[in-house]
């Protein structure tokens, strides 16, 4: 919800009807990006097309009932790699396979690797991306900006440098780099920041925990490092900066890479993070039940239930969704709950397997259910 202060855009909690951030890329944008990579249009020409499509997207989000808007991640190919490669000491490289194996899909062979001392020199392209989004949206619209978690440097980046003796050592530079970048986003006008983090799934099953051990880390110690990374990057943030975190089990062409409930990591996720809200997948049985919500130990933490899937076009039964919200409220008061799709519609530029109209039908579905459950002012 927002206070009526358009100049500062003070936001205290996620909206009752919210969303994760990415949207299907329009055909015109896909065509322009292909031409840019072919060398037939310039970067400036691509940027103009991106600006126009983002302008249309912002209006579409408002028309379909959303109160906080994003740029749909339209300037990105990947939800995470584009951002990480913008940090000092991290570069794109072509991998033999994708960084994670997805169920039923071949991922483009791309990744990032640490090639030097990690840092933030103040010229990250995402700062300009945010400024343009804010300009397009206007001061009276709440702008939500999404970035990947600092834990993705540990969880998804290859280590190809002798600067760091072991992978955990990257945190000594990643945390201050993120902290400085988030401060610059704030100074540019950001008041609603979402940190996307698929790496937490490393603690959801014993299979994943064993994978951590095989890679030379202790999962019981590493989960504390994950929490320290999140808390360190947002430490001492201004009071009017809302920070949420989204946890995902993979979202590529409507597929996933892992399963498992929140129980094994619940005490840390729900009781040890200094975020204001958590966007969580609950759209199918791969995510487990609501019991881990009992670990929430703060009245000012909002859990956004991802009960509507972005992976399939069929609309969920309204009464079934409302029943699941009631079930969740047995563990956490209704006032601390909200509703969203379980993930974005296009974590990568390929997008999920549904049409743009089916995407907007999903958004309207979330808005309608939230209005019924919590009232008209989301």
Residue, then its C-alpha position, 0 to 999 in steps of 0.5 A: x500500500x502507498x501513502x498519498x505522497x507521490x514525490x517520495x512514493x512511500x511504500x510500506x508493504x507489497x500490494x494485496x494484488x502484486x506481481x513478480x515483475x517480468x512480462x512476455x516480450x512483445x513481438x516488436x521487441x523480440x524482432x528489434x533485439x534480433x536485428x540488433x544482434x544481427x547488426x542491422x539496427x543500432x543500440x540507440x534504435x533498439x533503446x527507442x523501441x524498448x522505451x516505446x514497448x515499456x511505455x505501453x507495458x506500464x499503461x497495460x499494467x495499470x489498465x489491468x489493475x496493478x498499482x505497482x509497475x515494472x519495466x517487465x525486464x524488457x531490456x534484459x535477456x536473462x532475469x539475473x545474468x544481465x545484472x550480474x555481468x554489469x558488476x565489476x569482475x563478472x563477465x558473460x561466457x558461453x557455457x556448454x549447457x545452461x547453469x541449471x538443468x530444467x525439467x523438460x527444456x534445454x536452456x541457452x548455453x550462457x552463464x557468468x564467471x568471476x574474472x576479477x575483484x567484484x565491485x560496483x563502480x557506479x555506472x551499472x546500466x540498471x541504474x539508467x534502466x530504473x531512471x528511464x522507467x521512473x520517467x515513463x511511469x511518472x511520479x504518481x505511479x509506484x515503480x517496482x524494480x527487480x534485481x537478482x540476489x547477491x547469493x546468485x554470485x555464489x550460486x550461479x557464477x563460475x569462479x575463474x580467478x585467483x582473487x578468491x581462494x574459495x567461492x564463499x570469499x566472494x561475499x566480502x566484495x559482493x555485499x558492499x557492491x550491492x549495498x552501494x548500488x542499492x543506495x544509488x537506486x534509492x537516490x535515483x528514486x527507487x522506493x520499491x525494490x525486489x530481490x529475486x533469489x533462486x539460490x535458496x532452493x539449495x536448502x529445500x531438499x536433502x538432494x540439494x543439500x548434498x549437492x552443496x556438500x559435494x561442492x565443498x560447502x556446509x549447508x548449515x553454515x551456508x544458509x547463514x551466509x545467504x541470510x547475512x548477504x541479504x541483510x548486509x546489502x539492505x542494512x541501514x536502508x532508508x525507512x521509505x525503501x520497501x525491500x521484498x524478496x522472491x524465492x523461485x524454483x526455476x521458471x524457463x519456458x514454463x518449466x522448473x529445475x527443482x522442488x521442495x517445501x520451505x520447512x528445512x529453510x523456514x526458520x531462516x527465511x521467515x525469521x532471519x531476513x530483514x526484508x519487508x515482504x516475501x514473494x513465495x511459490x505456492x502454485x502446486x504441490x512442489x512447493x509444500x504446504x503453508x506450515x512453515x509460515x509459523x516461523x514468521x516472528x514479526x508482525x510487519x512481514x508480508x508474505x505474498x502467496x504465489x497461488x496463481x501460476x504464470x506457467x499455464x494459461x488456464x485460470x485457477x478456480x477462484x474459490x479454490x484460491x480463496x480457500x488456500x488463502x484461508x488455509x494460509x491464514x491459519x498460520x499467519x494473520x490475513x493482514x500479513x498475506x497478499x496474492x500474486x502469480x508464483x513467478x514472472x511471465x518471462x524470466x528470460x526473453x523466451x517467455x512462458x507458454x501462454x499468450x499476452x492476453x492470457x498473461x493479462x487474464x492472469x493478472x486480472x484474476x489476481x486483482x479480482x481475487x484480492x479485491x474479494x478477499x481484502x477489499x477494493x483498496x489493494 
